[in-house]
Amino acid sequence: DTEVTQTPKHLVMGMTNKKSLKCEQHMGHRAMYWYKQKAKKPPELMFVYSYEKLSINESVPSRFSPECPNSSLLNLHLHALQPEDSALYLCASSQDPRETGELFFGEGSRLTVL
Amino acid sequence: AQKVTQAQTEISVVEKEDVTLDCVYETRDTTYYLFWYKQPPSGELVFLIRRNSFDEQNEISGRYSWNFQKSTSSFNFTITASQVVDSAVYFCALRMDSSYKLIFGSGTRLLVRP
């Protein structure tokens, strides 16, 4: 079983909806990440949180809004999305953002925008 | 610029065959880290191995083995006596020292037929 838990596993939303993706880890990791993966493509980095502060935003449109309420939780708020935003959204964590150890990934939230 | 190339888009083998997945990387940095991840249909990326640029020792873990050669900038992955459960997409990835970003290859889809 993965130690990074993502909810919901599947989400269908209209372009005017507001929804959120949630991610939780209890490994004591201090870096958390959001990745976006389109079909048959590798994951692409969206955001990095280091010690609950946003460290990297890979020029992601403002309709995606990340939030890190505490060291165990990471949210991705979605608003006014486009059909091309349909993808698998993967959350990951790593022990220390200054280290280059492995990332632990969740199973992802599969988003469909109608 | 940093880049990871996985030239094999898809490989199909019969169970019990050995199979090698190729990975070639590009970087001018002297300190970097290489990874292999497995992505089964469930979506989660499962960490398999991490290697740093100063450790060219090959590694074996059960049926899995990795061959790291800096001279050819390659980090190939061999599965011995493949099994149906090995069917997945396999990603090779590169990370620079003190960088948050994992640079993924395009992935190789492995299908192991009974």
Interface residues (C-beta under 8 A of the other chain):
Chain A: T2 A31 Y33 K40 K41 P42 P43 L45 V48 S50 S55 I56 L88 L90 A92 P97 R98 T100 G101 E102 L103 F104 F105 G106 E107 G108 R110
Chain B: Y33 F35 Y37 S42 G43 E44 L45 V46 F47 R50 N52 F91 R95 M96 D97 S98 S99 Y100 K101 L102 F104 G105 S106 G107
